[in-house]
Structure formats: C-alpha cells, structure tokens
Amino acid sequence: MANVTVIGGHGKVARRLLRLLVEDGHDVTAWVRNPQHVHDVAETGARVMEADVEQLDTDEMVQRLRGQDAVIWSAGAGGGNPQRTYAVDRDAAIRSMDAATEARVHRYVMVSYFYDRPDHGVPQDSAFFPYAEAKAAADAHLQQSRLRWTILGPSSLTDDPGTGRIETGEGVTGSSVSRDDVAAVAAYVVNHPSSVRRVIDFNGGDTPIAEALG
C-alpha cells in the first residue's frame, strides 16, 4: 500500500485509474480543479482535494504532497487555448515535479502521449502545436529530474472496453488504445519498480500488460 496522489482527478482516464488504485489498497488522493466535480470523483473511493494546478505555486504544491509516496500526473488544459495549455500542461506539470522532489515523494508517473521523442514533429501552424510543445517540455524536465519517473505514451484514446492487453516496445507505431487500458497501465507501473526511468509508448494489443511491461 502507498499514498498516491493523482493530479487531474476528474479526467476520463483518471477516474478509471482512481478506482483501480483504491482496489489495489492504496491510500489515494485526487486533485480536482472544479468544486462541482468533487462528488463524481469521490464516488471512486479516493479522497478528493480541491486544487487548481494552474494557480498553485511550487510551495503550495509541496505542502499538499508531503507524506505521499507517488504522484501521477493526469491533468490537462483540454486544448483550445494555447496560453492555458502552456500554463497547465507545461508550467504546472513542471512545478508539480519540482514540488514532488522537494516533498521527497520520489515516484512520479506522467501520463503523456505517443510521439516521436525527443522531437514531436508537429508543425508550428497546427492547432496541436502548443500541446505537443508543452508535453515535450514537461517530459524532458521530468527525465532530467531526480525523481523515479515513468512516462506513459498512450496512442489515440478510445472508450472501447479495456482488454488488459497492449502493444509496446521497439518499433511500435502509434495506433489507438482504450482509456480503460491506459488506466490499467498507470496502476501497474506504480506497483512495479521495473518501469522506473522508462518511456513506455503503447497501443492496444495482444500482450497482457504485466507481460508487456515485465
């Protein structure tokens, strides 16, 4: 059992993940920005903390993260506003990493996305460019940190039922994966130190998660 904080607790992947972490016996805290989402997130069994990561500075995050064993970043601005995308997906994410380091959390899992690292290759005139830039900057900062990090790179997300099976490894190219299986991968890596300091890009596939990531 560990004390786990999930940042971005109201997201579609996050709510699935919270249930899995609670079922695994962890003491789980979910950060949510909107007070109207507290009830929905509390139904997962997690403890809910109102926390707007766009507004919290590093010191405030440190105070909230003390005593935690792991942080999972599953927050996002949701696109549409480049300024807010940089503020949340890059700047707030980086603050949370620095705060986790200072709070001696050590374990940090980033839910990112499937892209060609380190260069995302998205044209500057694309509406997706701010998100790609923000995530690449956050991922790079995490890789340079002292945290015991794992970066998850799921491909295009679907609402199909999870299978518990994925495709990953050298030569894999982006396809799609269910949100259920993204949550299952995130729950798995928290419990398995073999995933530390690994970037795991993955699709839905035929190999059981434990076997694929073992």
N, C-alpha and C positions, 0 to 999 in steps of 0.2 A: 504494500500500500504506500502511496505517495501523496503529497499535497500538490495538486496540479491546478494551475490557472490557465483557463482558455480565454484569450483576448479576442473579442468579436463573437460573443456567445450566442447571438441571435441568428447568425448565418445558417444557411441550409446545411452545409457540411458540419458546422459547429454543433448544432442541436443534435444531430446524429452522433457526433463524437462524444458529447457530454453524456449521453445515455450509456455508451459503451464504457467510458471511463468509470462511471458510477457502478455499473455492473461488475467491473473488474475490481471493485473495492477501494478505489482511490477516493480521497477527500478532494472534491472538485469545486472550484470557484470559477464562475463565469462572469466576465466583464461585459456589460451591455451599456450602450450609449443612451438609448431611448427608454425612459421610465415605463412607457406603455408596453414594452416588450418583457418586462420583468416576469409577469405571470407565465407567459409562454415558456420562457427559459427555465423557470423554477419547476415546471412540470417534468423536466428531465431528471430531477433529483439533485441537481447541482445547487450550490449556494450562489446567489446572484448578488453582484456588486455593481452599482451604477458607476460607470467610469467612461468618460468621453476622452478617448486617447488623443484626439486632436487638440484638446485643451490641457491635458495633464502634462506638466513638465517632468523632467527626469527624477527630481527629488520626490515628487508626489507618487510617481510610479514605484520608486524604491520602497517607500513606506507601505504600499499596498502589496508588494511582492515579498516582503520579509517573511521567512518561515516556509516559503514554497520550495518544492523540490524540482518542479518543472514548469515551464511556460510553453504554451502552444499558441502561436500567432495565427489566427484565422479571421482577422479583421480585414476590411477593405472599404474604400470610399464608394465603390459601386459604379465608378465611371461617370462620364458626362460632364464633369467639372475638373479640368486639368489642375487648377490650383489646389483643390481639395484632394485630388488623387495624390499629388506630391506630398501634401500635408499629412495624409494618413498612411498611404502605402509605403512611403519612403521615410519621412521625418519621424512620425510617431513610432513606426516599426523600429527604427534605429534607436530612438530614445528607450524603447522597451528593452532592447538588447543591452544597452548601457546600464539601465536600471537593474536588469537581471544580474549582470556582472557585479554591480555594487552591492546588491542584496544577497549575493552568494547563492543564487538559485542554481547556477551551473548548467542545468539541462535546458535546452531550448530547441523547439521544433517549429520550423517555419513552413506554413502551407503556401507555397509559391505556385508556379505553373510551368508547364512543359515548354522550354525554349532552348535554342542553341546557345550554350554558355561558352564563354562569358559574354558574347555579343548577341543581343536579342534579334538584331537584323530588321526591326520594324522601321519603315520609312518615317521621317520626321513629319510628313504631311498626313500621316494616318491618325485617325481618332484614337487608335490604340497605343500610340507612341508614349503618352505620359505614363500610362500604366506600366508598359514594358520598361521604360526608364526607371520608374520608381521601384519596381520589384527587383530589377537587376542591381540597383544601388543598395537596396536593403540586403539582398542575398550576399553581395560582396562584403558588406560591412560585417555580416554575421560570420562569414568564413574567415575573416581576419580577427575575430574576437577570441577571447579565452574560453568562451562557453563550449560546452559539449553539445555541439549543434547537429541537427539533421535538417536538410532542406528537401521538402517533398515537391515534386513537379508533376502533378496530375495533368493529363491532357484534357481535351474538351469535356465538360461536365454534363452528365445526363441525370435524369430522375428515374432511370431504369432500376429495378430491384438489384441489390448487390448480389454477387456470386461468391465473394470471398476469394476470388482468383484474379490475378493481374499478369501483366507482361512488363518486364523491365530488363535492364542490363544493356551491355554494349550493343550498339547498332539499332536499338529500338527507335522507331519514329512515332511522332505524335498521332493519336487517333482519338479515342474517347474512353471515358471511364465513369462509372456511376458515383454519385455523391456518397452512397452507402459504402462503396469500397474505398473511397478516399478517407472517410471517417475510420474505417477498419484499419487501414494502413497507418494512420496517425496514432490510433490507440495501440497498435502493435509496436511501433518504434519507441514509444515512451517506455515500454516494458523491456526493451531489448537493446542493450548497450552495443551490440554489433553494428547498429545503424549510426553510431556516433561518427561525426565528421564525414558523412556521406551525402551526396546529392542523389536523390532517387527519383528519376523521371519514370513515369509509368502510365500504362493504359489498362483497360480491362483486358483480361486474357484467360489463359487456361491453367496457370500455375497457382496453387494455393499460396496465399500471402506469406505464411511462415516459411514455405519452401523457397519462394522467390527472393525473400529478403534474408534468408539464413546465412 
